Amino acid sequence: MWPVSLSEGPLVLRALRRRDGAQWATLRRRNAAWLAPWEATVPDPHARPLTFGQYVRELNRQGREGTSLPWAVALGGALAGQVTVSGITHGSLSSASIGYWIDRGLAGRGLTPLAVAMAADHCFGAVGLHRVEINIRPQNAASLRVVEKLGFRDEGVRRAYLHIQGAWADHRTFALTREEVPAGLRERALALPHTLSRT
């Protein structure tokens, strides 16, 4: 059922709201150069970008339909990034993909691994999925550290997997199944250096 919120101390995963517009735009502008090399783009050069209101409505529609869990990441009430579980499929596949970004000023503090762990545990638990994957450009050292810290298994390279900055880019796929992490990932993330304490 969407919306759903998850929390660990001051770190909260919640639905993005229309009233987040100004804060979200400021955060995106501040991190534009940091994020541009890694973010998916639309191959159609004539496609018009969504307004923020349209973007929020689309995310929430996907959440209600159960195809996506499009969380905003908030730290102490302030927007810090996003974690999105997309391509949720049940049945014989029972899988989804997790994507994420964080404010550059907060990178390296253990927040992203914790947010990803919270999302993955929700997928394995409440959503009932068997497998989650994360796809990362091989050059994205910061994102590669996230999956390394959480123990995701490297499944190899997908050629021309996503459209990035006007070209089709290779990605490495990392995955975990529920059976590989029966205790979940949150405790693993909380044990990392610089991760939020439980207080």
Secondary structure, 3 states (H helix, E strand, C coil): CCCCCEEECCEEEEECCHHHHHHHHHHHHHCHHHHCCCCECCCCCCCCCCCHHHHHHHHHHHHHHCCCEEEEEEECCEEEEEEEEEEEECCCCCEEEEEEEECHHHCCCCHHHHHHHHHHHHHHCCCCCCEEEEEECCCCHHHHHHHHHHCCEEEEEEEEEEEECCEEEEEEEEEEEHHHCCCCCHHHHHCCCCCCCCC
